[in-house]
Every structure is written in structure tokens, then in C-alpha cells.
Amino acid sequence: MPFYVYILKCADGSYYTGHTDNMELRLAQHNRGEIPGYTASRMPLALVYVETFPSRDEAFRAERQIKGWSRRKKEAFI
């Protein structure tokens, strides 16, 4: 089963990074406001980056790494 790291661009121009094992479902949940927290008040959202990983641990490590980056680095990466 693949795992995904994704970056969403929020309506306020900020970025949200997460990971999941079901990209379509997770994106739909974010866009319906079903994921409480950061993105719920910053809709609409646009998916701007997705990467696939063979394990949840690798996806989680990549998520943590990206979350530590500056906005400028995230934009260059995207």
C-alpha cells in the first residue's frame, strides 16, 4: 500500500503539509472541512504537491522535513 505526502495551498496563501494512505479521501475530507484544525478555516484548498512512499514511516519523515522548511523553500520545492 502506498503512502503519500501532500502539500495544500490554502485560500490565505499559506501551505499545509500532511501524509495519508488514501489521497483522494483525505483531499475530499479537507475540502469538506472534516479535518479539524489548520485547513478547516482556510478553504478553499488547492493540492499543489504529492509524493508517494512505500511506507508510512518514510511518508511521515518526509512530512516532518517539509514542515520544517521555510515558505521560500517549500515554494521552490513545489
Secondary structure, 3 states (H helix, E strand, C coil): CCEEEEEEECCCCCEEEEEECCHHHHHHHHHCCCCCCHHHHCCCCEEEEEEEECCHHHHHHHHHHHHCCCHHHHHHHC
